[in-house]
Amino acid sequence: MSECARWAVRANEIIKKIDIVDYISRFVKLHATSGKYLRGNCPFNVKCPENSFTVSPEKPIFYCFGCHIGGDLISFVCKYNKFSPMDSLQLLEAIDMNKEPYHKELLNEQLEDELQIINTTINELIMDSIDVLETTKSTIDILQGIQSRVATLYANVHKANNPDEQ
């Protein structure tokens, strides 16, 4: 069997083992709709309309009707973490083998630090933008929307990394 075929078999196995809703709901607040799908805000693009991100537990796939990004569980991990498909598969296999602490150490602590830097930078941009007369209200609204989403994401990651503080 070729390397590509082995990779495809591993990918199909992990997609069957890990529930896409359970995994994505770690990063996106999903809520049920009247149909078969779950909806939430797009984790890839802050300009997408609210609740344009959907997850189908039956298929199992995700799709955003705002930015038109979609795919399976491995595609989500690739896009969300900016990982290669092979790194995404290895991460999912580690999670499946109950190596969750590796996942938190690799992603959540780095993410927490990066989110803190992003949040500080956005705060500075907002303060600078308020002082500039040419800045439009929509620019400030966009920056405040990004800041709000980053702050929420930071709080969730921080809570996950520090369960004793709850």
ZIGIMO-V239190 format. One record per helix or strand. SS is the DSSP state (helix for helix, strand for strand). FROM is the first residue (numbers start at 1). TO is the last residue. Records with the same first field share a line. If there is no record, write none. Layout:
BEGIN
SS->FROM-TO + FROM-TO
END
This chain:
BEGIN
helix->3-17 + 20-24 + 73-81 + 85-96 + 100-131 + 137-161 + 163-165
strand->31-32 + 37-40 + 53-56 + 61-64 + 70-71
END
